[in-house]
Amino acid sequence: MTKVCLCLTGKTIDRDLDMLKKYRPYIDIAELRVDCLLHEERFSIRRFPELAGLPVILTIRRRSDGGSFEMGESSRITLLSRALAFAEVDVRRNFAYVDLEEELELPGLEEAARTFGTRIIRSFHSFKGPYDKLTGRIRSMYRVGDEIVKAAIKADSLDDVTQLFRISRELGDMEKILLCMGDNAVCTRILSEKLGSHVCYTSVKGEADFPPAASGQLDPVELADLYRFRSITKNVKIYGILGYPLKATSSPSFFNKVFGRENKDAVYIPFPSQTPDKFFSLADEIGLLGASVTVPHKEAVLSRLSSMSGQVQSVGACNTIVRTENGWGGYNTDTEGFSGSLLDFTRCKDFKGKRITIVGAGGAARAVTSEIHRLKGKALILNRGKLRAEQLAGIYDFEYGEFDPDGLKRIKKFSDIIVQTTSVGMEPDITDDPLSGYQFTGKEVVMDIIYKPERTAMLERAAKAGCRVLNGADMLLRQAKLQYQHFFGRKYPFE
């Protein structure tokens, strides 16, 4: 089973030990990043394994490999030698592993390390592709039978992630550590067991003096509690969410909690991708079974579907895909999620007699517009680009406009309900307000399908004017329950 490793990047040994104590229940081993220590602290590293009380990887990473060490190779080799010197018969007092780059030749030090139970991790770090010849390179790094080969590559897109999973297959049972660096490649951390990785590296979050050891590393608590890392096997059933940039999504929390309650060998993972094609290539490589689809891909995925529900056909947008024997099937659960949430909030049975402003003309707006038409409402569609607003409005004989003085003025005739469907105001850009030029009267019902933050700048302004406001959290929950039904062919089982 993959070991969870906490990377210790503090400036002092005492600070590293404090973090180790805090996260000990969530980890198996630790990596002492000697290159992050203050110069005077580096003289005390030999005692660290005994102080830590668990297996420790010794690493002194050069700046060229993504580390902080700048004093030259002779100084680095001296530090490595000092850390491994005076080895104890009790191997618990020695470093369990030492990380040595592929081109570093230290036969005397390596033999001494092996004699006293210290395993060698033979590594390389690459920050620029292409990575099409990695399999041969990794095999050539393997020198002695007890070594572990490590390859860490910077993922510029999901194509690099797909390549890493393919390499893992080709390497078979070779003892290895494979990972992609970068925020768009967290799946390689979560699926370390599927990759056959000996170690999954984690970093502390939220500590100013404890920087992440590499981009894309998760917090050990997040890895354990959100993604149920200890429950993941090589045969795990994989689900996820496709979107970009995916900075704020609660879907992994919802589905992984459900999988935990059901004791299911399944995991739900974010897959940020600028293009759907790269996502679908990865999905085929890892055997992804289903996914939610969010901004900006709800329309773009239609070309990849072999079948689609009537709602997807009528709306022209898809937020749920499921693998079938004949390819990908597409569904739209935003429609019922939206209407159910807003109707309950307004205590209405339909939108008959309601004049509604819809902000945006993307995939989510298509679902909202379809439901407003189905439930007998009338709408004005406002969008940054007039053409898209016109095209969507034309389907239902609705009105349309832009965020110009004329468009904002026309809201007054469609102000019973205002529904904001874009990503404007979502974390981290929480000060943005798509209707900043409109003054709320206090009589409008205002819904923003964003749920992080709980109140967007627009909702906050509307509430201060006296409007009744609703965010997208309830809509998210409703549509997620419907997605569960499509994923597993049965109704959502919990109240």
C-alpha positions in Angstrom: 0.0 0.0 0.0 1.2 3.5 -0.8 2.8 5.3 2.1 1.7 8.8 3.0 4.7 11.1 3.4 4.7 14.6 5.0 7.3 16.9 3.5 8.9 18.9 6.2 10.0 22.3 4.9 10.4 24.3 8.1 13.5 26.4 8.8 14.3 24.7 12.0 14.2 21.1 13.2 12.0 22.0 16.2 9.4 23.5 13.8 9.5 20.4 11.6 9.0 18.2 14.7 6.0 20.4 15.7 4.4 19.8 12.4 5.2 16.1 12.5 3.4 15.8 15.9 0.4 17.6 14.5 0.0 15.4 11.5 1.3 12.1 12.8 -2.1 10.3 12.8 -2.4 10.9 9.0 1.0 9.9 7.8 3.3 6.9 7.6 6.7 8.6 6.9 8.2 12.0 6.7 10.7 13.7 4.3 13.2 16.0 5.9 13.9 18.7 3.4 17.4 19.7 4.6 17.6 22.3 1.9 14.8 24.3 3.6 16.6 24.4 7.0 18.6 27.3 8.2 22.4 26.8 7.7 23.1 26.4 11.4 20.2 23.8 11.7 21.8 21.5 9.1 24.5 20.4 11.5 21.9 18.6 13.7 20.2 16.5 11.0 21.8 13.2 12.0 19.6 12.9 15.1 16.4 13.7 13.3 15.2 10.1 12.6 15.4 9.3 16.4 13.6 12.5 17.3 10.9 11.9 14.7 10.1 8.4 15.8 9.0 7.2 12.4 10.7 6.4 9.0 12.3 9.5 7.4 13.5 10.3 3.9 16.6 12.3 3.7 16.4 14.9 0.9 18.7 17.8 0.0 17.1 19.2 -3.1 19.0 21.4 -5.5 17.3 24.6 -6.8 17.6 23.2 -10.4 15.4 20.3 -9.2 12.8 22.5 -7.5 14.6 22.7 -4.1 16.4 25.5 -2.2 20.0 24.2 -1.9 22.5 26.6 -3.5 25.9 25.9 -1.9 27.3 23.6 -4.5 27.7 19.8 -4.9 30.6 19.3 -2.6 28.8 20.9 0.2 25.7 18.9 -0.5 27.6 15.6 -0.6 29.3 16.5 2.7 25.8 17.1 4.3 24.5 13.8 2.9 27.6 12.0 4.3 27.2 13.6 7.7 23.5 12.7 7.9 24.2 9.0 7.1 27.4 8.7 9.2 27.7 6.9 12.5 24.8 4.6 11.6 23.2 2.7 14.4 22.5 -1.1 14.5 19.0 -0.1 15.5 17.8 1.0 12.1 15.0 3.2 13.6 17.7 5.7 14.5 18.9 5.9 10.9 17.3 7.5 7.9 15.0 5.0 6.3 15.5 6.4 2.8 17.9 8.8 1.0 16.9 10.6 -2.2 19.7 10.8 -4.7 19.3 12.2 -8.2 19.8 9.9 -11.1 23.2 11.3 -12.2 24.7 11.5 -8.7 27.4 8.8 -8.3 28.3 8.0 -4.7 29.0 4.3 -4.6 30.8 4.3 -1.2 28.0 6.3 0.5 25.3 4.2 -1.2 26.9 0.9 0.0 27.3 2.2 3.5 23.6 3.3 3.5 22.4 -0.1 2.3 24.5 -1.8 5.0 22.5 -0.1 7.7 19.1 -0.4 6.2 18.8 2.9 4.4 17.0 2.5 1.0 17.9 4.6 -1.9 15.3 6.6 -3.9 16.9 7.2 -7.3 15.1 10.3 -8.6 14.7 12.9 -11.3 12.6 16.0 -11.6 11.6 17.5 -14.9 9.8 20.8 -15.4 9.5 20.8 -19.1 8.3 18.1 -21.6 8.0 16.3 -23.9 7.9 13.1 -21.8 7.5 10.6 -24.6 10.7 8.6 -23.7 10.2 8.4 -20.0 9.7 4.6 -19.7 13.2 3.8 -21.0 14.7 6.6 -18.9 13.1 5.3 -15.7 14.2 1.7 -16.5 17.8 2.8 -17.1 17.8 4.5 -13.6 17.2 1.2 -11.8 20.6 0.0 -10.7 20.4 -2.2 -7.6 17.5 -4.5 -6.6 16.4 -2.6 -3.4 16.3 0.8 -5.0 13.1 2.8 -5.6 13.0 4.8 -8.8 11.2 8.2 -8.6 10.0 10.3 -11.6 8.4 13.7 -10.8 7.3 15.7 -13.9 5.6 19.0 -14.3 2.2 18.6 -16.0 1.4 21.4 -18.4 -1.9 19.7 -19.3 -3.8 16.5 -18.7 -1.9 14.9 -21.6 1.1 14.7 -19.3 -1.0 13.1 -16.7 -2.3 10.5 -19.2 1.3 9.8 -20.2 2.3 9.1 -16.6 -0.5 6.5 -16.1 0.5 4.9 -19.4 4.1 4.7 -18.2 3.0 3.1 -14.9 1.3 0.4 -16.9 4.4 -0.2 -18.9 6.7 -0.4 -15.8 4.5 -3.0 -14.2 5.6 -4.1 -10.7 8.8 -2.2 -10.6 9.1 -0.4 -7.2 8.6 3.2 -8.1 7.3 6.6 -7.2 5.5 8.4 -10.0 3.8 11.8 -9.8 2.9 14.9 -11.7 3.6 18.3 -10.3 1.1 21.1 -10.8 -2.4 22.0 -9.6 -4.0 20.4 -12.6 -2.5 17.0 -11.7 -3.8 16.3 -8.2 -5.3 13.1 -9.5 -1.8 11.6 -9.6 -1.5 12.2 -5.8 -5.0 10.8 -5.0 -4.5 7.8 -7.3 -1.0 7.0 -6.1 -2.0 3.4 -5.3 -3.4 3.0 -8.9 -0.1 4.3 -10.2 1.8 1.8 -8.1 3.7 4.5 -6.2 5.6 3.6 -3.1 5.0 7.1 -1.6 2.4 9.9 -1.9 4.0 13.2 -0.8 1.9 15.7 1.1 2.5 19.3 2.4 1.1 21.4 5.2 -1.4 24.1 4.1 -2.1 27.4 5.8 1.3 27.8 7.5 3.2 30.9 6.3 6.5 29.6 7.4 5.9 26.1 6.0 5.9 26.4 2.2 4.6 23.5 0.0 7.4 21.2 -1.1 5.9 21.0 -4.6 2.9 22.3 -6.5 -0.1 20.0 -6.5 0.6 18.4 -3.1 -2.4 17.9 -0.9 -2.7 18.4 2.8 -2.5 15.0 4.6 -5.8 15.7 6.4 -7.5 16.6 3.0 -6.0 13.5 1.5 -7.3 11.3 4.3 -10.7 12.9 5.1 -11.9 14.3 1.8 -10.5 11.7 -0.6 -10.5 8.7 1.7 -7.0 7.8 0.6 -6.6 4.8 2.9 -9.6 3.2 1.3 -8.4 3.5 -2.3 -7.2 0.3 -4.0 -5.7 -0.3 -7.4 -9.2 -1.4 -8.6 -11.0 1.8 -7.3 -14.0 3.0 -9.3 -13.1 6.6 -10.4 -15.6 9.5 -10.8 -14.8 13.2 -11.0 -15.6 16.7 -12.2 -14.4 18.3 -15.4 -14.0 22.1 -15.6 -11.6 24.9 -15.6 -10.1 26.3 -13.4 -12.1 24.4 -10.7 -10.9 26.6 -7.9 -14.2 26.3 -6.0 -16.1 23.0 -6.1 -17.9 21.1 -3.4 -18.7 18.1 -5.5 -15.7 16.0 -4.3 -16.9 16.6 -0.7 -20.4 15.5 -1.5 -19.6 12.3 -3.4 -16.7 11.1 -1.4 -18.8 11.4 1.8 -21.5 9.4 0.1 -18.9 6.7 -0.9 -17.7 6.6 2.6 -21.2 6.0 4.0 -21.7 3.3 1.5 -18.2 1.8 2.2 -17.7 1.9 -1.6 -14.2 1.4 -3.2 -14.7 4.6 -5.2 -13.4 8.1 -5.3 -14.4 11.4 -6.9 -11.6 13.7 -8.1 -11.3 17.1 -9.7 -10.0 17.1 -13.3 -9.2 20.7 -14.3 -8.6 21.0 -18.0 -8.8 23.8 -20.5 -10.0 21.5 -23.2 -12.4 18.5 -22.9 -10.3 16.4 -25.4 -7.4 16.0 -23.0 -9.8 15.0 -20.2 -11.4 12.3 -22.3 -8.0 10.8 -23.2 -7.2 10.6 -19.5 -10.6 9.2 -18.7 -10.0 6.3 -21.1 -6.6 5.6 -19.7 -7.7 5.4 -16.1 -11.1 3.9 -16.7 -13.2 6.8 -15.4 -16.8 5.8 -15.0 -18.7 9.1 -14.8 -18.2 12.8 -14.2 -19.9 16.1 -13.5 -19.2 18.8 -16.1 -19.0 22.4 -15.2 -17.9 25.8 -16.6 -16.8 26.2 -19.3 -17.3 22.7 -20.9 -21.1 22.0 -20.6 -21.6 22.7 -24.3 -18.2 21.6 -25.6 -18.7 18.0 -24.4 -21.7 17.4 -26.6 -19.5 16.4 -29.5 -18.1 13.5 -27.4 -21.4 12.0 -26.5 -22.7 8.8 -28.2 -26.1 9.3 -26.6 -27.9 12.1 -24.7 -31.0 12.6 -22.7 -34.0 14.6 -24.0 -33.0 17.4 -21.6 -29.5 17.6 -23.0 -31.0 17.7 -26.6 -33.5 20.5 -25.7 -31.1 22.5 -23.5 -28.0 22.1 -25.6 -25.8 21.6 -22.5 -24.6 18.6 -20.5 -23.5 18.6 -16.9 -23.3 14.8 -16.3 -21.5 12.1 -18.4 -21.6 8.4 -17.8 -19.5 5.7 -19.5 -21.7 3.1 -21.3 -20.9 0.1 -23.5 -21.4 2.3 -26.5 -19.5 5.4 -25.4 -20.4 8.4 -23.2 -24.0 9.1 -22.3 -24.9 12.7 -21.4 -27.5 14.1 -19.0 -28.5 17.5 -17.6 -29.4 17.7 -13.9 -28.9 21.4 -13.6 -32.5 21.9 -14.9 -34.3 20.1 -12.1 -31.8 21.3 -9.6 -32.4 24.9 -10.5 -36.2 24.8 -10.7 -36.7 22.7 -7.6 -34.5 25.0 -5.6 -36.0 28.3 -6.8 -39.6 27.1 -6.7 -39.2 25.9 -3.1 -37.6 29.2 -2.1 -40.4 31.3 -3.7 -43.1 28.8 -2.7 -44.4 28.8 -6.3 -45.6 25.8 -8.3 -44.3 27.4 -11.6 -43.1 30.7 -13.1 -46.4 31.7 -14.7 -46.7 35.4 -14.6 -43.1 35.9 -13.5 -40.8 38.2 -15.5 -37.2 37.1 -15.0 -33.8 38.4 -15.8 -31.2 35.7 -16.6 -27.5 36.8 -16.3 -25.3 34.9 -18.7 -25.8 32.7 -21.8 -23.5 29.7 -21.2 -24.2 26.1 -20.3 -25.8 26.9 -16.9 -27.9 29.7 -18.5 -29.2 27.2 -21.1 -30.5 24.9 -18.3 -32.1 27.9 -16.4 -33.7 29.3 -19.6 -35.1 26.0 -20.5 -36.8 25.5 -17.1 -38.2 29.0 -17.0 -39.8 28.4 -20.4 -41.1 25.0 -19.4 -42.6 26.5 -16.3 -44.3 29.3 -18.2 -42.1 32.2 -17.2 -40.9 35.1 -19.5 -37.3 36.2 -19.5 -34.7 38.7 -20.5 -31.2 37.2 -21.2 -28.3 39.6 -20.6 -24.8 38.6 -21.6 -21.4 40.2 -22.3 -21.7 39.0 -25.9 -24.9 40.0 -27.5 -24.8 37.3 -30.2 -24.9 34.4 -27.6 -27.7 36.1 -25.7 -29.7 36.5 -29.0 -29.1 32.9 -30.0 -30.3 31.5 -26.7 -33.3 33.9 -26.4 -34.4 33.1 -29.9 -35.0 29.4 -29.0 -37.7 30.5 -26.5 -38.8 33.8 -28.0 -37.3 35.6 -25.0 -35.8 39.1 -25.0 -32.1 39.7 -24.8 -29.4 42.4 -24.3 -26.0 43.3 -23.1 -24.6 44.8 -19.9 -24.9 48.3 -21.4 -27.2 51.1 -20.1 -30.0 49.9 -22.3 -29.7 46.3 -21.1 -29.6 47.3 -17.5 -32.5 49.6 -17.9 -34.6 46.8 -19.3 -34.1 44.7 -16.1 -36.9 46.9 -14.5 -39.5 45.1 -16.7 -38.0 41.7 -15.8 -37.3 42.2 -12.1 -39.6 39.7 -10.4 -36.7 37.3 -10.2 -33.0 37.8 -11.2 -30.9 34.6 -11.8 -27.1 35.0 -12.1 -25.6 32.0 -14.0 -22.0 33.0 -14.7 -18.8 32.4 -12.8 -18.4 36.1 -12.1 -18.0 36.6 -8.3 -16.8 33.0 -7.6 -13.8 32.4 -5.4 -11.1 33.7 -5.6 -12.5 36.8 -7.4 -15.2 37.5 -4.8 -15.4 41.3 -5.3 -16.6 41.0 -8.9 -20.3 41.8 -9.5 -21.8 41.2 -13.0 -24.7 43.6 -12.3 -22.7 46.4 -10.7 -24.5 48.9 -12.8 -28.0 47.9 -11.7 -29.6 49.3 -8.5 -31.8 46.8 -6.6 -35.1 48.1 -5.3 -35.6 45.5 -2.6 -38.5 43.9 -4.4 -36.5 41.4 -6.5 -35.9 37.8 -5.6 -32.2 37.3 -6.5 -30.6 33.9 -7.1 -26.9 33.4 -7.8 -26.0 29.8 -8.7 -22.5 30.3 -7.2 -22.2 28.8 -3.7 -18.6 29.8 -2.9 -18.6 32.4 -1.4 -21.9 31.8 0.4 -22.9 35.4 -0.6 -21.3 36.8 -3.7 -20.8 40.6 -4.0 -24.0 40.8 -6.0 -26.0 38.8 -3.5 -24.6 40.9 -0.6 -25.6 44.1 -2.4 -29.1 42.7 -3.2 -29.6 41.7 0.5 -28.7 45.1 1.8 -31.3 46.6 -0.5 -33.9 44.3 1.1 -34.1 41.6 -1.6 -34.7 37.9 -0.7 -31.5 36.2 -1.9 -30.6 32.5 -2.6 -27.2 31.0 -3.5 -26.5 27.9 -5.4 -25.8 25.5 -2.6 -29.3 23.9 -2.6 -29.3 23.7 -6.4 -25.9 21.9 -6.2 -27.2 19.4 -3.7 -30.3 18.7 -5.7 -28.4 18.2 -9.0 -25.7 16.1 -7.3 -28.3 13.7 -6.0 -29.7 13.3 -9.6 -26.1 12.8 -10.8 -25.7 9.9 -8.3 -28.8 8.4 -9.9 -27.3 8.5 -13.3 -23.9 7.2 -12.1 -25.3 4.2 -10.3 -28.7 3.5 -11.8 -30.6 3.9 -8.5 -32.0 6.7 -6.5 -29.9 8.6 -4.0 -30.1 6.5 -0.8 -29.9 9.0 2.0 -32.2 11.7 3.4 
